[in-house]
Structure formats: C-alpha cells, structure tokens
Amino acid sequence: MRAEERSEISLLKKEKMNLLKLIDKKNEEKISLQSEVSKLRKNLAEEYLRYLSERDARKILIADLNELRYQREDMSLAQSPGVWGEDPVKLTLALKMTRQDLARTQMELNTMKANFGDVVPRRDFEMQEKINKDLQEQLDSLRDDYEEVRKEHEILLQLHMSTVKERDQFYSELQEIQRTSTPRPDWTKCESVVAGGPVRWHMLAEGKNSDQLVDVLLEEIGEMLLREKDFFPGLGYAESVPPFLRFDGAVENKKPTKNDVINLLKDAWKERLAEEQKEKFSDFFFSFLERRFGPADAMAWAYTIFENIKLFRSSEIMSQFYAILMEKMSESVYVKHKETVSQLLKEMTNVDSQNEGQLTMEQFSTVLRSIFSSKKEEKIQELMEVAGWHLNSSNADSLSYPFLFTEDEEGQSTPFVRMLWEQYMDEKDEYLQELKQELGLELHEKVTLPKVREALMAIDPSQDKQTLNSYLSQAFQLPLTELPEESEEKEEDIVIKLQTVLERLQMIDIRRRGPREQEPTS
C-alpha cells in the first residue's frame, strides 16, 4: 500500500511540476504577446502620424504643383513666341527654396544677435575683472593716502593761520617801531615845490594823513611829468589793450588841465545817463570823444584822458571813471550812488516845506532813517556827525542841507557824500564777508550755483527773485535767459571758485535789501 501511495505521490508531484512549467510558459507567452501588442500599437501610432504628415505634405505638394503649373501657364502665355528660356518651374522652385533659406538664415542671425550681441569672450572678461580689482585696490589705497594728506593739510592750514597772525602782529609792531623811531617827514618842504606855493599845498594837505599826503605829492609830481610829455607811445592792438587805446605809433598829448578833464568827464556822464540804448561803456567813451573832438583827434584825447584819470586817484570822479572804464567796477554802482544822493536831496527838499534850505536835527534824522532803513544806528550817527550834528546838539539847531550836496571846482564831493560812498563800500564788504561765512568755504575752494543761491537767500531773505538772479548771473557769468531755475539738475554742474564769485560780486551794485531773519531764542 505504501509503495503504491509513494508511486502515486511521485506521479502527482511530476504532474504538478509539469503544470507549473506549463503555467510559466503561458505567462511568458502572455508577456510576449503584451509586448508585441504594445509594439504594434506604437508602430500603428507612428504609421498614423506618418500617414497624417504624408497626407498634409501631399496636399501641400499638390497645391505647390498646381501653383507652379499655373505660373508656368502664365509665363508660357506671357513669353514671346519662339523665345525659350530655362524651365520656369525649376526657377520658381529654386527661388522659393532660396527665399525660405534666406528667411531661416535671417531668423537665426537675429536670434544670435539678440542672444550674444553684448557677450564678450570669457578670457577678456576675466582680464577686465582682474584689472578692475587691481584698480579698486589702488583706489582704496589712494583714498587712505588722501585722507591722511587732508588731515595733515588741515593741520598745516591751522599752523599757517597762526603763523600769519603772528607775522601780522610782528609786522604791526615793526611798523609802529619804525614810525616812532624815525623822524616824521617835514611836509612844509613841499610848499616850495608844489605849484601854487604854500597856499595850495595847505589846501591839498588839509585833513590828510602821511599816506594820503604821499599820494598827493605823487600826483603833483606825476602831473608835472605828464605835462612834459608831448607824445604817448601807442599800446598796439593786443587783446589785453582796451579797445579805445588800440593804436600803433606815437599819440599826441593834448595837455589839458585837471579841471578840463573833470569837466569833460562830467559832460560824458551827462550824455551817458541821457542815452536810451546803452552800449558798452568803453565804446561809448570813444564815441563821445569822436563826437566831441572829431575822429582825427579822438585817439589822442583817449590816451590823454586815460593817463590823467589813471594818475589822479584822489579825485572821486576820475577814480570812479577809471574803475568803470577798466571794468573794475560796474557802471550801475556809480549810477545807483548818484540816484541815492539825488533821492536823499529830494526827500530833504520835500520835508523842507518852507523852502528855506534848512532842516532841524529831528527832520534830518528822520529823512536818513527813511531812506536808509537797513543802516545800523551807528552808521546814521556817523552821517549826522559828518553833516555837522553831534550827540550834544540841540534839536532847535538847523542845518543848511543844500551845501551837503555841492561839489568843488575839481568835482570833489562834500564829506557827507563821501561818507555815504565809504559806508556803501564798507557795507558791501560786510555783505560779501557774511556770504563767505554762510558758505563756510575758503577762497580757493569751489562752490556750486545752488549753494550761492541758498547762502544769498539766507543772509538776505527780503531780496526778490529778479535781484537774486541778477547776482547769480554776475557771479557765474551766465545770461539771465540761460540761468537754470531752482532745483534743476544742471544747477549742480555749474561750479566756480569762491574767490572768483566774491570778486565778480564786488564789481556790481550789491547791497542788503532787508534785515536778516533772527534765529528764535529759547
């Protein structure tokens, strides 16, 4: 029984193994069939796509063939009988293909330009990067060196300022020692030398210190030497020579008297102030001489008057005319001074209701304060004292004010008018010094137009825009039409040395228009 069971089990195991093998074989056949089906599906899809592509291509080809056929028929109809060229279909097809190639090439070229137009070779980039790094290191090193040098320079400037102060102090002491240790000049010796004798010398020397007496003596000597000259040497035609003096050769010395020159200058000013169309002052001067003496003698008179006004610096009218003629002072300064004097005389005349030519101290003081509202009290007091009133004067005293505005035969103003001029020049210097302090710069340093505009408004807020623009136009030598407006970008590009700005403003009529705003006190 057991032997039969064993044999039966053995048979069953063999059958099981055969069945397992059969199952594996069927699974492999299934997998193989699935892969075959997938491959066939893929091939079918590819064949379908190829079919679609070929169908579209066939349609396009048929359309192209039809087009070519129509073109050929058109060309054959247009071609003259008996004239045969190349195959038009071939040429048309070649042209079309060429155009396609050209379009494709152009597109590729544009793409290349767009993608690589600003690209540089890597080797050049690395080289430039290295150079930039080296330069940056050098710049950092130079900045450090500059900072050290700047600090040393500031220290040296402080040392220089202290040294200059010590030098000026020592120089003042030396001058004082020289003045006290040497004998005073005996000016009475000049009485016998100066023309006019002791009487004229006493008149010239009255109220003058030693320095002013030296100037007077030099003018007297210069006048004698000037009269001995018969001719002046021409200065030529160089750019540095004023236009009214450009001449080659000898020029006759007309030898006028000092009073003749003064009267001539007065006539020139009358004609100048009456002009409607203002030409350049130097051109007007020569034109005036041509009208007065004729074109032939105009150059001789120009040299003669020029030498005289250059010599007599103590004469107000001559020194002012010379400064304006040589463009060291603006004509507006002289005109404004004359207008101020005329306005002052007019106001005093209006106050003098009785037309007696007399004013009380209170009236005189009121007129001064109304005309010169921005003047300090001590300046008003100086004008009153030079007019003849002092602190201990009585209000009942009266003053003959017309005599304050007269001129002597040599064109010299009264001490009162001279004090007005001196105060104006002092106030101008104070104004410009205040401008320099507001800017906080040294003379050699550069300043921009916005900084000057801001500083001018800070020290004188009462001035209007037109006055401010006229100052800026003069300081930076820009026409008013080309002057940039406030907050424009190009304002920062206009830069000039502070010293040049102050020198140019010194030439024109610049003055305070109102009081400076006081900072609120805590």
Buried (B, 14 or more C-beta within 10 A) or exposed (E): EEEEEEEEEEEEEEEEEEEEEEEEEEEEEEEEEEEEEEEEEEEEEEEEEEEEEEEEEEEEEEEEEEEBEEBBEEBEEEEEEEEEEEEBBEEBBEEEEEEEEEEEEEEEEEEEEEEEEEEEEEEEEEEEEEEEEEEEEEEEEEEEEEEEEEEEEEEEEEEEEEEEEEEEEEEEEEEEEEEEEEEEEEBEEBBEEBEEEEEEBEEBBEEBEEEEBEEBBEBBEBBEEBEEEEEBEBBEEEEEEBEBBBBEEEBBBBEBEBEBBBBBBBEBBEBBEEEEEEEEBBEBBBBBBBEBBEEEBBBBBBBBBBBBBBBBBBBBBBBBBBBBBBEEBBBBBBBBBEEBBEEBBEBBBEBBEEEEBBBBBEBBBBBBEEBBEBBEEEBBBBBBBBBBBEEEEEEEEBBEBEEBBEBEEBBBBBBBBEBBBEBBEEBBEEBBEBBBEBBEBEEEEEBBBBBBBEBBBBBBEEBEEEBBBBBBBBBBEBEEEEBBEEEEEEBEEBEBBBBBBBBBBBBBBBBBEEEBEEEEEE
